[in-house]
Each structure stands twice: as structure tokens, then as C-alpha cells.
């Protein structure tokens, strides 16, 4: 007879780690949550969420615009979330939407000059903040950590 979920939870002290894999995953999740909160605090001053910032960065690389569906694929964001993000950024004048000249059913999103100026204003302090956050690590440690996290993500 299988054990009940409550019984399984009671078998383990959740303040300790079962093994190195458990420690790695929990530590990565905690770090990701802390980094997301730090990004939110940083971007709040620009009235952007991390999703909106990432969206605008993608558009900076695609100055001619990109189909709305491709942005969702690049950022692994649902279609509904893409629509909401586009609507909020459009309301602020940071992006514009146009029909694709080759297929009017496809909506292309592009960054406006105001959106580009905002991203250009953010980038220097953004990278300074990244450097500040990572200052406790040496270059080789950063490379190793990035490699480990990339491999961990590959296991998903």
C-alpha cells in the first residue's frame, strides 16, 4: 500500500538536504528567486517588470520587428502573457504593432524610439548591478557556475 503524501513529508526534515542533487536544485531555485526579486526592485524604478524588460531586449535585437508568436517562443511565455505584455508596453508607447506585409494575419511587434531610449538608459546601470551581485565570485567560478546551471537546465 503506497504511503500517503503526508506520511512522506513527515519522513524527511525539510531543513536538511537528502543528497547533493537535492541541495543543488533547492539552492538554484532559491538563487533564482532572489535574483528575480533583485531584478524586480531594479526595474521598478523604470516602471518595468522583468518580463517587459526581456521583451524589449528581444525587440532591440530585431529592429525591423518580429512576429508576436516568435517573441513568446524566445522567452518561453504563453500567448496570453505575450498579448498582455504587448498591450502594456504599447500603452506606454514603448512598442508598436503592425500587420506583416506578407501575411496580414501575422502581427509584428517592434520597439519604438522611446522604447529603445529606455533600454539604452537601463543597460549601463543594469550591467553595473549584475557586476555588483556577482562580485563575490572570481571569473573562473562564474564560468563554472554558469556551466553547472546550464547543464542543470538541460536536464529539464
N, CA and C atoms as an extended XYZ file, in Angstrom:
468
Properties=species:S:1:pos:R:3:atomname:S:1:resname:S:1:resid:I:1 pbc="F F F"
N         0.838       -1.170        0.000 N   UNK     1
C         0.000        0.000        0.000 CA  UNK     1
C         0.890        1.242        0.000 C   UNK     1
N         0.653        2.201       -0.962 N   UNK     2
C         1.506        3.385       -1.024 CA  UNK     2
C         1.309        4.277        0.191 C   UNK     2
N         2.378        4.942        0.562 N   UNK     3
C         2.320        5.870        1.695 CA  UNK     3
C         1.567        7.125        1.294 C   UNK     3
N         0.892        7.711        2.241 N   UNK     4
C         0.175        8.959        1.956 CA  UNK     4
C         1.181       10.093        1.807 C   UNK     4
N         0.819       11.160        1.036 N   UNK     5
C         1.741       12.290        0.888 CA  UNK     5
C         2.142       12.881        2.235 C   UNK     5
N         1.219       12.959        3.170 N   UNK     6
C         1.542       13.499        4.496 CA  UNK     6
C         2.595       12.661        5.196 C   UNK     6
N         2.476       11.337        5.031 N   UNK     7
C         3.447       10.439        5.642 CA  UNK     7
C         4.834       10.651        5.017 C   UNK     7
N         4.861       10.814        3.689 N   UNK     8
C         6.147       11.030        3.015 CA  UNK     8
C         6.783       12.336        3.466 C   UNK     8
N         5.994       13.383        3.619 N   UNK     9
C         6.543       14.649        4.077 CA  UNK     9
C         7.067       14.531        5.489 C   UNK     9
N         6.402       13.745        6.304 N   UNK    10
C         6.821       13.580        7.682 CA  UNK    10
C         8.114       12.784        7.813 C   UNK    10
N         8.499       12.038        6.778 N   UNK    11
C         9.696       11.196        6.844 CA  UNK    11
C        10.980       12.014        6.709 C   UNK    11
N        10.890       13.226        6.256 N   UNK    12
C        12.099       13.992        5.959 CA  UNK    12
C        12.070       15.335        6.663 C   UNK    12
N        13.177       15.705        7.225 N   UNK    13
C        13.343       17.037        7.807 CA  UNK    13
C        13.681       17.981        6.655 C   UNK    13
N        12.742       18.823        6.245 N   UNK    14
C        12.903       19.656        5.061 CA  UNK    14
C        13.848       20.832        5.266 C   UNK    14
N        14.497       20.900        6.410 N   UNK    15
C        15.522       21.925        6.614 CA  UNK    15
C        16.902       21.384        6.273 C   UNK    15
N        16.982       20.102        5.918 N   UNK    16
C        18.256       19.491        5.513 CA  UNK    16
C        18.112       18.979        4.087 C   UNK    16
N        19.223       18.628        3.499 N   UNK    17
C        19.209       18.112        2.131 CA  UNK    17
C        19.386       16.607        2.145 C   UNK    17
N        18.650       15.927        1.269 N   UNK    18
C        18.745       14.462        1.179 CA  UNK    18
C        20.040       14.016        0.539 C   UNK    18
N        20.499       14.784       -0.464 N   UNK    19
C        21.703       14.410       -1.202 CA  UNK    19
C        22.198       15.637       -1.970 C   UNK    19
N        23.337       15.548       -2.643 N   UNK    20
C        23.867       16.706       -3.373 CA  UNK    20
C        22.919       17.224       -4.461 C   UNK    20
N        22.184       16.336       -5.118 N   UNK    21
C        21.240       16.782       -6.157 CA  UNK    21
C        20.146       17.645       -5.542 C   UNK    21
N        19.621       17.218       -4.396 N   UNK    22
C        18.584       17.985       -3.707 CA  UNK    22
C        19.137       19.359       -3.324 C   UNK    22
N        20.349       19.389       -2.783 N   UNK    23
C        20.950       20.663       -2.392 CA  UNK    23
C        21.127       21.572       -3.608 C   UNK    23
N        21.601       21.021       -4.702 N   UNK    24
C        21.822       21.809       -5.913 CA  UNK    24
C        20.526       22.434       -6.409 C   UNK    24
N        19.484       21.623       -6.526 N   UNK    25
C        18.222       22.131       -7.058 CA  UNK    25
C        17.606       23.176       -6.131 C   UNK    25
N        17.574       22.896       -4.841 N   UNK    26
C        16.999       23.861       -3.896 CA  UNK    26
C        17.805       25.156       -3.901 C   UNK    26
N        19.120       25.060       -3.920 N   UNK    27
C        19.965       26.252       -3.933 CA  UNK    27
C        19.764       27.049       -5.218 C   UNK    27
N        19.667       26.361       -6.359 N   UNK    28
C        19.433       27.049       -7.632 CA  UNK    28
C        18.085       27.765       -7.621 C   UNK    28
N        17.058       27.110       -7.099 N   UNK    29
C        15.731       27.732       -7.034 CA  UNK    29
C        15.764       28.957       -6.119 C   UNK    29
N        16.383       28.818       -4.965 N   UNK    30
C        16.483       29.961       -4.039 CA  UNK    30
C        17.230       31.114       -4.683 C   UNK    30
N        18.340       30.816       -5.342 N   UNK    31
C        19.114       31.868       -6.004 CA  UNK    31
C        18.295       32.525       -7.105 C   UNK    31
N        17.579       31.723       -7.883 N   UNK    32
C        16.747       32.283       -8.961 CA  UNK    32
C        15.668       33.199       -8.398 C   UNK    32
N        15.056       32.797       -7.311 N   UNK    33
C        14.021       33.628       -6.692 CA  UNK    33
C        14.616       34.939       -6.186 C   UNK    33
N        15.782       34.877       -5.563 N   UNK    34
C        16.426       36.091       -5.059 CA  UNK    34
C        16.855       36.997       -6.200 C   UNK    34
N        17.371       36.418       -7.280 N   UNK    35
C        17.758       37.213       -8.439 CA  UNK    35
C        16.544       37.868       -9.087 C   UNK    35
N        15.429       37.138       -9.176 N   UNK    36
C        14.203       37.703       -9.745 CA  UNK    36
C        13.703       38.874       -8.900 C   UNK    36
N        13.763       38.735       -7.579 N   UNK    37
C        13.347       39.837       -6.701 CA  UNK    37
C        14.265       41.045       -6.870 C   UNK    37
N        15.571       40.803       -6.982 N   UNK    38
C        16.518       41.900       -7.191 CA  UNK    38
C        16.246       42.590       -8.526 C   UNK    38
N        15.956       41.810       -9.558 N   UNK    39
C        15.638       42.390      -10.872 CA  UNK    39
C        14.366       43.213      -10.793 C   UNK    39
N        13.362       42.697      -10.101 N   UNK    40
C        12.112       43.455       -9.944 CA  UNK    40
C        12.360       44.778       -9.241 C   UNK    40
N        13.167       44.758       -8.165 N   UNK    41
C        13.476       46.002       -7.441 CA  UNK    41
C        14.197       46.991       -8.354 C   UNK    41
N        15.172       46.489       -9.105 N   UNK    42
C        15.943       47.341      -10.005 CA  UNK    42
C        15.048       47.955      -11.086 C   UNK    42
N        14.215       47.129      -11.708 N   UNK    43
C        13.398       47.586      -12.837 CA  UNK    43
C        12.191       48.410      -12.417 C   UNK    43
N        11.809       48.315      -11.154 N   UNK    44
C        10.666       49.089      -10.659 CA  UNK    44
C        10.880       50.584      -10.898 C   UNK    44
N        12.112       51.030      -10.753 N   UNK    45
C        12.428       52.433      -10.992 CA  UNK    45
C        12.188       52.869      -12.432 C   UNK    45
N        12.116       51.919      -13.330 N   UNK    46
C        11.865       52.209      -14.747 CA  UNK    46
C        10.431       51.850      -15.146 C   UNK    46
N         9.639       51.455      -14.145 N   UNK    47
C         8.248       51.038      -14.349 CA  UNK    47
C         8.150       49.853      -15.317 C   UNK    47
N         9.067       48.896      -15.159 N   UNK    48
C         9.069       47.691      -15.983 CA  UNK    48
C         9.112       46.464      -15.090 C   UNK    48
N         8.533       45.378      -15.576 N   UNK    49
C         8.713       44.075      -14.954 CA  UNK    49
C         9.869       43.387      -15.668 C   UNK    49
N        10.354       42.300      -15.099 N   UNK    50
C        11.430       41.558      -15.752 CA  UNK    50
C        10.967       41.017      -17.106 C   UNK    50
N         9.715       40.584      -17.194 N   UNK    51
C         9.183       40.078      -18.469 CA  UNK    51
C         9.152       41.186      -19.521 C   UNK    51
N         8.728       42.393      -19.122 N   UNK    52
C         8.689       43.510      -20.059 CA  UNK    52
C        10.096       43.898      -20.506 C   UNK    52
N        11.035       43.920      -19.561 N   UNK    53
C        12.422       44.247      -19.890 CA  UNK    53
C        12.972       43.237      -20.899 C   UNK    53
N        12.807       41.944      -20.621 N   UNK    54
C        13.302       40.915      -21.535 CA  UNK    54
C        12.658       41.041      -22.908 C   UNK    54
N        11.380       41.357      -22.930 N   UNK    55
C        10.637       41.559      -24.166 CA  UNK    55
C        11.277       42.678      -24.987 C   UNK    55
N        11.545       43.814      -24.320 N   UNK    56
C        12.148       44.957      -25.013 CA  UNK    56
C        13.563       44.642      -25.495 C   UNK    56
N        14.312       43.872      -24.718 N   UNK    57
C        15.666       43.499      -25.136 CA  UNK    57
C        15.613       42.644      -26.400 C   UNK    57
N        14.662       41.712      -26.471 N   UNK    58
C        14.490       40.914      -27.695 CA  UNK    58
C        14.187       41.838      -28.869 C   UNK    58
N        13.312       42.800      -28.659 N   UNK    59
C        12.945       43.712      -29.742 CA  UNK    59
C        14.109       44.615      -30.162 C   UNK    59
N        15.009       44.932      -29.246 N   UNK    60
C        16.183       45.748      -29.594 CA  UNK    60
C        17.041       45.013      -30.624 C   UNK    60
N        17.088       43.696      -30.528 N   UNK    61
C        17.877       42.900      -31.469 CA  UNK    61
C        17.148       42.683      -32.792 C   UNK    61
N        15.866       42.966      -32.810 N   UNK    62
C        15.025       42.753      -34.003 CA  UNK    62
C        14.390       44.090      -34.379 C   UNK    62
N        15.192       45.038      -34.786 N   UNK    63
C        14.713       46.409      -35.001 CA  UNK    63
C        13.629       46.511      -36.076 C   UNK    63
N        13.576       45.547      -36.975 N   UNK    64
C        12.537       45.562      -38.014 CA  UNK    64
C        11.230       44.967      -37.516 C   UNK    64
N        11.238       44.481      -36.298 N   UNK    65
C        10.044       43.850      -35.747 CA  UNK    65
C        10.123       42.344      -35.838 C   UNK    65
N         9.248       41.712      -35.091 N   UNK    66
C         9.250       40.257      -35.017 CA  UNK    66
C         7.806       39.807      -34.788 C   UNK    66
N         7.404       38.693      -35.395 N   UNK    67
C         6.047       38.209      -35.126 CA  UNK    67
C         5.849       37.969      -33.624 C   UNK    67
N         4.695       38.358      -33.146 N   UNK    68
C         4.379       38.241      -31.729 CA  UNK    68
C         4.603       36.815      -31.227 C   UNK    68
N         4.259       35.820      -32.035 N   UNK    69
C         4.409       34.419      -31.616 CA  UNK    69
C         5.870       34.041      -31.416 C   UNK    69
N         6.764       34.601      -32.199 N   UNK    70
C         8.197       34.272      -32.062 CA  UNK    70
C         8.765       34.835      -30.767 C   UNK    70
N         8.253       35.976      -30.315 N   UNK    71
C         8.735       36.542      -29.055 CA  UNK    71
C         8.383       35.585      -27.925 C   UNK    71
N         7.145       35.082      -27.941 N   UNK    72
C         6.719       34.132      -26.922 CA  UNK    72
C         7.583       32.894      -26.904 C   UNK    72
N         7.964       32.407      -28.086 N   UNK    73
C         8.826       31.229      -28.179 CA  UNK    73
C        10.208       31.519      -27.606 C   UNK    73
N        10.769       32.669      -27.905 N   UNK    74
C        12.106       33.018      -27.423 CA  UNK    74
C        12.143       33.179      -25.910 C   UNK    74
N        11.072       33.728      -25.351 N   UNK    75
C        11.044       33.990      -23.915 CA  UNK    75
C        10.326       32.906      -23.135 C   UNK    75
N         9.805       31.896      -23.812 N   UNK    76
C         9.033       30.819      -23.199 CA  UNK    76
C         7.900       31.429      -22.364 C   UNK    76
N         7.095       32.217      -23.058 N   UNK    77
C         5.964       32.901      -22.439 CA  UNK    77
C         4.712       32.484      -23.202 C   UNK    77
N         3.615       32.299      -22.481 N   UNK    78
C         2.376       31.888      -23.130 CA  UNK    78
C         1.843       32.997      -24.041 C   UNK    78
N         1.012       32.588      -24.975 N   UNK    79
C         0.416       33.543      -25.912 CA  UNK    79
C        -0.367       34.627      -25.169 C   UNK    79
N        -1.106       34.235      -24.137 N   UNK    80
C        -1.880       35.214      -23.356 CA  UNK    80
C        -0.956       36.208      -22.665 C   UNK    80
N         0.167       35.719      -22.121 N   UNK    81
C         1.113       36.627      -21.472 CA  UNK    81
C         1.748       37.584      -22.472 C   UNK    81
N         2.077       37.083      -23.657 N   UNK    82
C         2.646       37.948      -24.694 CA  UNK    82
C         1.662       39.058      -25.030 C   UNK    82
N         0.398       38.697      -25.203 N   UNK    83
C        -0.627       39.696      -25.532 CA  UNK    83
C        -0.713       40.758      -24.445 C   UNK    83
N        -0.693       40.346      -23.192 N   UNK    84
C        -0.757       41.291      -22.083 CA  UNK    84
C         0.457       42.194      -22.024 C   UNK    84
N         1.645       41.617      -22.211 N   UNK    85
C         2.877       42.403      -22.177 CA  UNK    85
C         2.878       43.415      -23.316 C   UNK    85
N         2.526       42.955      -24.520 N   UNK    86
C         2.482       43.857      -25.669 CA  UNK    86
C         1.509       45.002      -25.399 C   UNK    86
N         0.339       44.693      -24.867 N   UNK    87
C        -0.659       45.735      -24.591 CA  UNK    87
C        -0.147       46.776      -23.613 C   UNK    87
N         0.512       46.327      -22.532 N   UNK    88
C         1.021       47.281      -21.537 CA  UNK    88
C         2.164       48.132      -22.113 C   UNK    88
N         3.058       47.492      -22.874 N   UNK    89
C         4.168       48.244      -23.463 CA  UNK    89
C         3.678       49.206      -24.545 C   UNK    89
N         2.675       48.784      -25.291 N   UNK    90
C         2.100       49.650      -26.332 CA  UNK    90
C         1.430       50.869      -25.688 C   UNK    90
N         0.722       50.650      -24.581 N   UNK    91
C         0.050       51.756      -23.885 CA  UNK    91
C         1.058       52.800      -23.404 C   UNK    91
N         2.276       52.378      -23.118 N   UNK    92
C         3.332       53.295      -22.679 CA  UNK    92
C         4.117       53.871      -23.854 C   UNK    92
N         3.773       53.453      -25.078 N   UNK    93
C         4.469       53.969      -26.254 CA  UNK    93
C         5.842       53.357      -26.469 C   UNK    93
N         6.091       52.176      -25.883 N   UNK    94
C         7.409       51.552      -25.979 CA  UNK    94
C         7.512       50.545      -27.122 C   UNK    94
N         6.358       50.053      -27.596 N   UNK    95
C         6.332       49.146      -28.744 CA  UNK    95
C         5.183       49.552      -29.655 C   UNK    95
N         5.266       49.083      -30.894 N   UNK    96
C         4.151       49.273      -31.825 CA  UNK    96
C         3.870       47.950      -32.512 C   UNK    96
N         2.661       47.824      -33.005 N   UNK    97
C         2.211       46.602      -33.670 CA  UNK    97
C         1.806       46.963      -35.086 C   UNK    97
N         2.210       46.123      -36.027 N   UNK    98
C         1.823       46.323      -37.421 CA  UNK    98
C         1.562       44.965      -38.050 C   UNK    98
N         0.725       44.951      -39.062 N   UNK    99
C         0.497       43.714      -39.810 CA  UNK    99
C         1.722       43.409      -40.649 C   UNK    99
N         2.033       42.137      -40.753 N   UNK   100
C         3.148       41.703      -41.588 CA  UNK   100
C         2.779       41.972      -43.039 C   UNK   100
N         3.663       42.602      -43.827 N   UNK   101
C         3.335       42.911      -45.220 CA  UNK   101
C         3.077       41.670      -46.081 C   UNK   101
N         3.641       40.519      -45.693 N   UNK   102
C         3.467       39.307      -46.475 CA  UNK   102
C         2.298       38.452      -46.006 C   UNK   102
N         1.827       38.679      -44.774 N   UNK   103
C         0.717       37.903      -44.230 CA  UNK   103
C         0.007       38.763      -43.190 C   UNK   103
N        -1.113       39.341      -43.577 N   UNK   104
C        -1.804       40.297      -42.705 CA  UNK   104
C        -2.330       39.660      -41.417 C   UNK   104
N        -2.380       38.329      -41.369 N   UNK   105
C        -2.816       37.663      -40.130 CA  UNK   105
C        -1.734       37.723      -39.056 C   UNK   105
N        -0.485       37.890      -39.482 N   UNK   106
C         0.646       37.927      -38.552 CA  UNK   106
C         0.850       39.352      -38.074 C   UNK   106
N         0.936       39.497      -36.760 N   UNK   107
C         1.186       40.809      -36.164 CA  UNK   107
C         2.649       40.898      -35.777 C   UNK   107
N         3.322       41.925      -36.299 N   UNK   108
C         4.728       42.147      -35.981 CA  UNK   108
C         4.831       43.226      -34.916 C   UNK   108
N         5.648       42.949      -33.918 N   UNK   109
C         5.867       43.895      -32.832 CA  UNK   109
C         7.269       44.462      -33.001 C   UNK   109
N         7.387       45.763      -32.850 N   UNK   110
C         8.708       46.385      -32.908 CA  UNK   110
C         8.829       47.426      -31.806 C   UNK   110
N        10.050       47.693      -31.448 N   UNK   111
C        10.310       48.670      -30.403 CA  UNK   111
C        10.229       50.070      -31.006 C   UNK   111
N         9.691       50.996      -30.256 N   UNK   112
C         9.609       52.386      -30.717 CA  UNK   112
C        10.901       53.103      -30.309 C   UNK   112
N        11.131       54.289      -30.865 N   UNK   113
C        12.300       55.062      -30.411 CA  UNK   113
C        12.284       55.302      -28.893 C   UNK   113
N        11.108       55.528      -28.322 N   UNK   114
C        11.019       55.724      -26.865 CA  UNK   114
C        11.422       54.453      -26.124 C   UNK   114
N        11.015       53.288      -26.627 N   UNK   115
C        11.391       52.021      -26.013 CA  UNK   115
C        12.888       51.781      -26.107 C   UNK   115
N        13.467       52.099      -27.264 N   UNK   116
C        14.913       51.938      -27.452 CA  UNK   116
C        15.682       52.868      -26.516 C   UNK   116
N        15.223       54.098      -26.371 N   UNK   117
C        15.888       55.039      -25.459 CA  UNK   117
C        15.831       54.531      -24.019 C   UNK   117
N        14.686       53.970      -23.629 N   UNK   118
C        14.553       53.436      -22.277 CA  UNK   118
C        15.548       52.300      -22.042 C   UNK   118
N        15.623       51.365      -22.969 N   UNK   119
C        16.556       50.248      -22.820 CA  UNK   119
C        17.996       50.759      -22.803 C   UNK   119
N        18.322       51.690      -23.658 N   UNK   120
C        19.683       52.238      -23.676 CA  UNK   120
C        20.011       52.922      -22.348 C   UNK   120
N        19.031       53.561      -21.730 N   UNK   121
C        19.223       54.210      -20.433 CA  UNK   121
C        19.416       53.189      -19.304 C   UNK   121
N        18.776       52.034      -19.442 N   UNK   122
C        18.829       50.990      -18.408 CA  UNK   122
C        20.114       50.178      -18.474 C   UNK   122
N        20.643       49.927      -19.643 N   UNK   123
C        21.695       48.923      -19.800 CA  UNK   123
C        22.939       49.156      -18.947 C   UNK   123
N        23.486       50.365      -18.896 N   UNK   124
C        24.706       50.593      -18.099 CA  UNK   124
C        24.450       50.306      -16.616 C   UNK   124
N        23.395       50.873      -15.998 N   UNK   125
C        23.165       50.532      -14.595 CA  UNK   125
C        22.799       49.059      -14.388 C   UNK   125
N        22.152       48.460      -15.367 N   UNK   126
C        21.800       47.037      -15.291 CA  UNK   126
C        23.064       46.183      -15.183 C   UNK   126
N        24.040       46.446      -16.059 N   UNK   127
C        25.267       45.656      -16.027 CA  UNK   127
C        26.112       45.977      -14.792 C   UNK   127
N        26.059       47.206      -14.300 N   UNK   128
C        26.736       47.520      -13.034 CA  UNK   128
C        26.115       46.716      -11.893 C   UNK   128
N        24.796       46.586      -11.901 N   UNK   129
C        24.107       45.822      -10.860 CA  UNK   129
C        24.464       44.342      -10.949 C   UNK   129
N        24.560       43.812      -12.144 N   UNK   130
C        24.985       42.417      -12.321 CA  UNK   130
C        26.387       42.218      -11.761 C   UNK   130
N        27.283       43.146      -12.088 N   UNK   131
C        28.647       43.049      -11.566 CA  UNK   131
C        28.653       43.119      -10.040 C   UNK   131
N        27.828       43.975       -9.461 N   UNK   132
C        27.752       44.105       -8.007 CA  UNK   132
C        27.272       42.793       -7.377 C   UNK   132
N        26.238       42.213       -7.970 N   UNK   133
C        25.671       40.967       -7.436 CA  UNK   133
C        26.694       39.836       -7.486 C   UNK   133
N        27.468       39.773       -8.563 N   UNK   134
C        28.394       38.654       -8.766 CA  UNK   134
C        29.798       38.934       -8.227 C   UNK   134
N        30.001       40.050       -7.547 N   UNK   135
C        31.361       40.444       -7.134 CA  UNK   135
C        32.029       39.468       -6.169 C   UNK   135
N        31.257       38.632       -5.493 N   UNK   136
C        31.873       37.691       -4.551 CA  UNK   136
C        32.489       36.484       -5.257 C   UNK   136
N        32.300       36.379       -6.552 N   UNK   137
C        32.848       35.259       -7.317 CA  UNK   137
C        33.996       35.723       -8.207 C   UNK   137
N        34.980       34.869       -8.367 N   UNK   138
C        36.071       35.116       -9.301 CA  UNK   138
C        35.609       34.681      -10.700 C   UNK   138
N        36.287       35.159      -11.731 N   UNK   139
C        35.938       34.823      -13.111 CA  UNK   139
C        35.758       33.337      -13.370 C   UNK   139
N        36.747       32.496      -12.984 N   UNK   140
C        36.592       31.049      -13.227 CA  UNK   140
C        35.399       30.449      -12.473 C   UNK   140
N        35.110       30.971      -11.282 N   UNK   141
C        33.957       30.467      -10.528 CA  UNK   141
C        32.657       30.801      -11.260 C   UNK   141
N        32.601       32.003      -11.834 N   UNK   142
C        31.404       32.390      -12.595 CA  UNK   142
C        31.211       31.476      -13.793 C   UNK   142
N        32.312       31.191      -14.480 N   UNK   143
C        32.232       30.298      -15.642 CA  UNK   143
C        31.759       28.909      -15.218 C   UNK   143
N        32.312       28.401      -14.134 N   UNK   144
C        31.917       27.070      -13.640 CA  UNK   144
C        30.456       27.052      -13.218 C   UNK   144
N        30.032       28.079      -12.491 N   UNK   145
C        28.639       28.147      -12.038 CA  UNK   145
C        27.691       28.216      -13.230 C   UNK   145
N        28.040       29.032      -14.217 N   UNK   146
C        27.193       29.144      -15.408 CA  UNK   146
C        27.101       27.805      -16.130 C   UNK   146
N        28.212       27.102      -16.233 N   UNK   147
C        28.224       25.790      -16.884 CA  UNK   147
C        27.349       24.796      -16.126 C   UNK   147
N        27.482       24.767      -14.811 N   UNK   148
C        26.687       23.849      -13.994 CA  UNK   148
C        25.201       24.157      -14.148 C   UNK   148
N        24.828       25.422      -14.066 N   UNK   149
C        23.417       25.780      -14.190 CA  UNK   149
C        22.860       25.487      -15.574 C   UNK   149
N        23.699       25.694      -16.592 N   UNK   150
C        23.279       25.372      -17.959 CA  UNK   150
C        23.035       23.872      -18.097 C   UNK   150
N        23.909       23.070      -17.547 N   UNK   151
C        23.732       21.621      -17.612 CA  UNK   151
C        22.527       21.191      -16.794 C   UNK   151
N        22.321       21.812      -15.626 N   UNK   152
C        21.159       21.501      -14.807 CA  UNK   152
C        19.872       21.805      -15.583 C   UNK   152
N        19.818       22.976      -16.214 N   UNK   153
C        18.637       23.341      -17.014 CA  UNK   153
C        18.436       22.375      -18.170 C   UNK   153
N        19.537       21.878      -18.734 N   UNK   154
C        19.448       20.911      -19.832 CA  UNK   154
C        18.782       19.610      -19.417 C   UNK   154
N        18.824       19.316      -18.134 N   UNK   155
C        18.178       18.110      -17.623 CA  UNK   155
C        16.668       18.225      -17.493 C   UNK   155
N        16.158       19.423      -17.704 N   UNK   156
C        14.711       19.622      -17.618 CA  UNK   156
C        14.112       19.197      -18.922 C   UNK   156
